């Protein structure tokens, strides 16, 4: 894996969401209006301390990765409109594909980067947030379902695509 040396900044990691309801993906950049998009491992742990030990031993049994997001509603952006429509319709049990792209890992051809694609269950945590005179906001949580797939993502505008690792080798 090729890595560009230096600090990895938040803007060096891009997120794309499949905003198409049909089988052909439409990868939309998650960015416009989004002020936070934070990942969490959410480990399930077990602590054990036996009678001959002074301290406990912690074992990580599993992870339940998720992302939390806060965004200002800005119409005209594909991802923003997708989330707004979902929140406004009060949809439940929604799923979305999200790709995490590492710009500091250019592993493919021109504009192709190391990426991971996963399926996430969407929970709208807050809708129509904001005080008088402020922008309307949406808060959401994306909970990973199953394992992520490693691969390459092409970030060329209008040609965004994900290629699984097994297909890209």
N, C-alpha and C positions, 0 to 999 in steps of 0.2 A: 504494500500500500504506500503510495506516495503521499507525503504530508508536507505542506508548506510550513516552515518554522515560524514561531511567534505566537503571541496571544491569540486565542480564538475569541473573537468578539461576537456579540449577539447577531450582528448582521452577516456574519460568516456562516451562519446556519439558517437555511431557508426552509420554510414549510409550505407544501402545496397540498391542496385538498381536491378530491374529485368531486366537482359540483354538478356532474351530469347524472340525471336519473336513468340514462340509457347505458348499454353495455360498453360503448366507446367512451373511455375516460376523457373528461375535460379538466385538466390540471390547472387550478387557479391558485395564484400566489396568495398565501395568508400574510397580510401585511398592512394594507391600507386601513387605518383606523384602529389597528390592534396594538394596544399599549403593552400587554403582557401575554406571553405564551410560555408557560413554565412547566417543565417536566418534573414528575415525581415518581419514585420507584414503588412507594407504598408497600414496604416489606411486611410479611407476616412472619413473626419470630416466635421462638419458644425459648424460655429461660429454664435452665435446669441447675440445681445445686444439690449435690449429694452430701451426705452427712460428714464425709471426710474432707470437704472442700471449704475454703474460706470465702470464695467468690462464686458467682453464678457463671455458667457458660451459656452464651446466646447462640442459637442456631437459626439461620434464615431458612424458613421452610418454602417460601414462595414470594414472588413479586407480582404486584398488580399495577403495572405502569399506567400513568395517566398524564394528561396535560390540562392545565387550567388556563383560561383565556379571558381577557377583558378587552372590549373594543367599543369604540365610538361608532354609531351607525352613520355610514356615509354611502348613500345610494349611488349606484353606477359602478361599483366594484363587484366583481363576480362572487367572491367569497363572502363579502359583507352582505350582499343581497341574499345569498343562499341562507346565511345564518339568520338574517332579519325575517325572511319568509318563514323559516322553521319556527322561530320564536313566536312570531305573530300568530301563526296557525296553532300554537300550543301542541305541536307534534311530540309524540312520545315514541320510545323504542326506535329511534332513528340511528342509522349507522352511516359512517363516512370513512373513506379511505384517505389516509394522510401519509405523505412522503416527507421524510426528514433528509435534507440535502446538505452535505458538508462541503462548502466552497474551498476549504483549506485541503481538501482531498480530491484533486483532479485525477481520477483514475481511468477515465475513458478517453474518448476522442475530444474534439472541440466542443466546449460547453457541456461535457459530461462529467459528473461528479459522483463520488461514493454516496449512497443513499440507502435508506431503509423504508419500506412501505408496510403499513399496518392497517388493520380495520379497527375502528373505534366506535363505541357506543356513545351517543351524544346526550348530555343532560344540560338543558338550559337552566342555569342557576339563577339568573336575574335578567329581567327584560324591562325596558322603559325606565332604566335607572337614570339618575341625574337630577340635580336641583334646578330650580327655576333659572332660566337663562343659560343653562349648560346644555351640552350635547346629550342626546339620548344614548344610553349604553346598554350593552348586552354582556353578560357573564356566562361562560359555559365550561363544562368539564368534558373531556374526551377520555374515556376509559378503554384501554387496549383490550382487544378480544383475540386471543391466540397469539402466536409468535409473529414477529416482524420478519420480513423477507429482505435480505441484503441484495443490492444491485447497483445499477447506475441510473442516474436521472439526467436527462438532457434539458437544460434550462433555456434553450433558444425560444424566444417569444413566438407563439403560434405553433410551435412544434414540440411542446413539452411532452416528455414521455419517460416512462419507467421501464427498464429492462432488468428482469430478475438475474441474479448472479449466475445461475446455471445456464441461462440463455445468452449471457454476455461473454462467457469464457470460450 
